[in-house]
Amino acid sequence: MTHASLPTRISGALRSPLTFSVLAGLVIGALFLLGTGADPVTAYEAVLTGALGGDGIGSTLTTTTSVLGLALALAIPLRAGLINLGGDGQMVLGGITAAVTGLYAPLPAPLTVALALLAGMAAGAGYAVLAALCENRLGVPLLVSSLLLSYPAVSLASYLARYPLKEPGSSLPQTRALPDGVALPAFGDSTVTLGLVLVALAAAAYWFTDRRTAVGYEIRMTGLNSRFAAYAGVERRGLTLKLMSVSGGLAGLVGAIGVLSFPYRFVDGSLTAPGYTWTGLTAALLAAAAPLGTVIAAFFFAVLQVGGLAMERTTEVPRELTQVLQAIVIVFLAARLRFPSRWFAFGSGRRSPESETV
């Protein structure tokens, strides 16, 4: 077996849609920074230092937990060509279910934490299955049913946090604090909790299933050509139910992790305001739902989100520029997939396999 030379590997990496889009986005972002009078090198250095330095790495890993969790939740059905836009509803429902479990479960603290995580996953999975049933039984497209079902879930959680479960005497729309000990273990004095490990295990399980199992092959085949997959014996309705249940379960897990971490309660809007669902969807789309690429893209966006604050302090450039960078990356990804491969082939006259997958 021969191994590709280093120049060939570098050329293949540059032809990857993910790599090309990120590099192009950074170049265009540098031009924006020059237009504002800021030094791009200083700005990007501030992003990296603020996100990966000693003071920011904890926040970055905490943000990565939520972004990666939602990215995986949305990438799993996307791998089969199914778009789940109900991440917010499934996540919030998982969070409020975990809060109710943590407040009322008559069990020791460690068992209550485990039960709250499982309850949050079950709530998210069940709600996602409801969206799948709307498509399978009623003919409502999954994209529409999953998105519309998010609104009543978010409204229900808001009602519970503001009225039946509201902390007495508080002016904030939040539930009572969870009992002592009902919290995910944290690493040292940081805000990083065991939730990061759980999400990492989910990513590893996704990679193994995608690359090493027959189910993973069926999922990829369905995403590439659903009609061919049906001829090969893949039952789409059943696959939709399975993938949506896993997707909703992961979204519910992210919500439960958010409640079982600081401030150890459900705060209305705290799970949806940061936009984890849409950032996760962007990461999944950028990576074409490939497991490793989704992890890399989610971490990249978490770095941008946290580092943007440091960039704003250092260069006085608004942190919203990092959102512009995300948009530019997506635009270049679309262009990279749309335009002829020879435009981006860097001297090679053919399309490389690396340009098709992450």
ChimeraX attribute file (.defattr): number of C-alpha atoms within 10 A of each C-alpha:
attribute: neighborCount
match mode: 1-to-1
recipient: residues
	/A:1	3
	/A:2	4
	/A:3	7
	/A:4	10
	/A:5	9
	/A:6	9
	/A:7	9
	/A:8	12
	/A:9	13
	/A:10	12
	/A:11	17
	/A:12	20
	/A:13	17
	/A:14	19
	/A:15	24
	/A:16	23
	/A:17	26
	/A:18	28
	/A:19	21
	/A:20	19
	/A:21	24
	/A:22	20
	/A:23	15
	/A:24	17
	/A:25	22
	/A:26	18
	/A:27	15
	/A:28	15
	/A:29	21
	/A:30	19
	/A:31	15
	/A:32	16
	/A:33	19
	/A:34	12
	/A:35	10
	/A:36	12
	/A:37	11
	/A:38	16
	/A:39	15
	/A:40	19
	/A:41	11
	/A:42	13
	/A:43	23
	/A:44	21
	/A:45	16
	/A:46	22
	/A:47	26
	/A:48	20
	/A:49	18
	/A:50	25
	/A:51	26
	/A:52	18
	/A:53	14
	/A:54	9
	/A:55	12
	/A:56	18
	/A:57	20
	/A:58	20
	/A:59	21
	/A:60	25
	/A:61	23
	/A:62	20
	/A:63	23
	/A:64	27
	/A:65	28
	/A:66	30
	/A:67	30
	/A:68	34
	/A:69	33
	/A:70	32
	/A:71	34
	/A:72	31
	/A:73	33
	/A:74	33
	/A:75	31
	/A:76	27
	/A:77	25
	/A:78	24
	/A:79	24
	/A:80	24
	/A:81	19
	/A:82	20
	/A:83	20
	/A:84	26
	/A:85	22
	/A:86	28
	/A:87	32
	/A:88	29
	/A:89	31
	/A:90	33
	/A:91	39
	/A:92	35
	/A:93	34
	/A:94	37
	/A:95	34
	/A:96	32
	/A:97	27
	/A:98	33
	/A:99	33
	/A:100	20
	/A:101	21
	/A:102	30
	/A:103	19
	/A:104	11
	/A:105	15
	/A:106	10
	/A:107	11
	/A:108	10
	/A:109	16
	/A:110	14
	/A:111	14
	/A:112	22
	/A:113	25
	/A:114	17
	/A:115	17
	/A:116	30
	/A:117	29
	/A:118	20
	/A:119	26
	/A:120	35
	/A:121	30
	/A:122	24
	/A:123	26
	/A:124	35
	/A:125	28
	/A:126	22
	/A:127	26
	/A:128	33
	/A:129	23
	/A:130	17
	/A:131	28
	/A:132	30
	/A:133	19
	/A:134	16
	/A:135	20
	/A:136	17
	/A:137	9
	/A:138	9
	/A:139	11
	/A:140	15
	/A:141	15
	/A:142	23
	/A:143	16
	/A:144	16
	/A:145	21
	/A:146	28
	/A:147	17
	/A:148	15
	/A:149	20
	/A:150	22
	/A:151	13
	/A:152	12
	/A:153	21
	/A:154	20
	/A:155	15
	/A:156	15
	/A:157	22
	/A:158	20
	/A:159	15
	/A:160	18
	/A:161	23
	/A:162	18
	/A:163	13
	/A:164	9
	/A:165	20
	/A:166	20
	/A:167	17
	/A:168	11
	/A:169	6
	/A:170	10
	/A:171	9
	/A:172	13
	/A:173	19
	/A:174	22
	/A:175	26
	/A:176	19
	/A:177	20
	/A:178	20
	/A:179	14
	/A:180	8
	/A:181	14
	/A:182	22
	/A:183	25
	/A:184	22
	/A:185	16
	/A:186	15
	/A:187	11
	/A:188	8
	/A:189	7
	/A:190	13
	/A:191	16
	/A:192	24
	/A:193	23
	/A:194	17
	/A:195	24
	/A:196	21
	/A:197	12
	/A:198	17
	/A:199	23
	/A:200	17
	/A:201	12
	/A:202	17
	/A:203	21
	/A:204	15
	/A:205	13
	/A:206	20
	/A:207	16
	/A:208	13
	/A:209	16
	/A:210	20
	/A:211	15
	/A:212	11
	/A:213	11
	/A:214	11
	/A:215	14
	/A:216	19
	/A:217	15
	/A:218	21
	/A:219	25
	/A:220	23
	/A:221	20
	/A:222	23
	/A:223	17
	/A:224	14
	/A:225	12
	/A:226	19
	/A:227	13
	/A:228	12
	/A:229	18
	/A:230	14
	/A:231	9
	/A:232	12
	/A:233	9
	/A:234	18
	/A:235	14
	/A:236	17
	/A:237	13
	/A:238	12
	/A:239	18
	/A:240	22
	/A:241	22
	/A:242	16
	/A:243	26
	/A:244	32
	/A:245	26
	/A:246	23
	/A:247	31
	/A:248	34
	/A:249	29
	/A:250	31
	/A:251	36
	/A:252	39
	/A:253	36
	/A:254	35
	/A:255	35
	/A:256	33
	/A:257	31
	/A:258	29
	/A:259	31
	/A:260	28
	/A:261	21
	/A:262	15
	/A:263	12
	/A:264	22
	/A:265	27
	/A:266	34
	/A:267	24
	/A:268	22
	/A:269	14
	/A:270	14
	/A:271	20
	/A:272	17
	/A:273	10
	/A:274	14
	/A:275	13
	/A:276	26
	/A:277	27
	/A:278	18
	/A:279	23
	/A:280	29
	/A:281	27
	/A:282	25
	/A:283	31
	/A:284	29
	/A:285	23
	/A:286	27
	/A:287	26
	/A:288	19
	/A:289	27
	/A:290	23
	/A:291	25
	/A:292	14
	/A:293	20
	/A:294	27
	/A:295	24
	/A:296	18
	/A:297	25
	/A:298	30
	/A:299	20
	/A:300	16
	/A:301	24
	/A:302	26
	/A:303	25
	/A:304	25
	/A:305	25
	/A:306	26
	/A:307	28
	/A:308	26
	/A:309	20
	/A:310	24
	/A:311	26
	/A:312	17
	/A:313	14
	/A:314	15
	/A:315	18
	/A:316	13
	/A:317	19
	/A:318	12
	/A:319	20
	/A:320	12
	/A:321	18
	/A:322	22
	/A:323	15
	/A:324	15
	/A:325	22
	/A:326	23
	/A:327	14
	/A:328	20
	/A:329	26
	/A:330	20
	/A:331	14
	/A:332	20
	/A:333	23
	/A:334	15
	/A:335	13
	/A:336	20
	/A:337	13
	/A:338	9
	/A:339	10
	/A:340	11
	/A:341	17
	/A:342	12
	/A:343	11
	/A:344	18
	/A:345	17
	/A:346	13
	/A:347	9
	/A:348	15
	/A:349	11
	/A:350	10
	/A:351	15
	/A:352	16
	/A:353	11
	/A:354	15
	/A:355	21
	/A:356	13
	/A:357	14
	/A:358	20
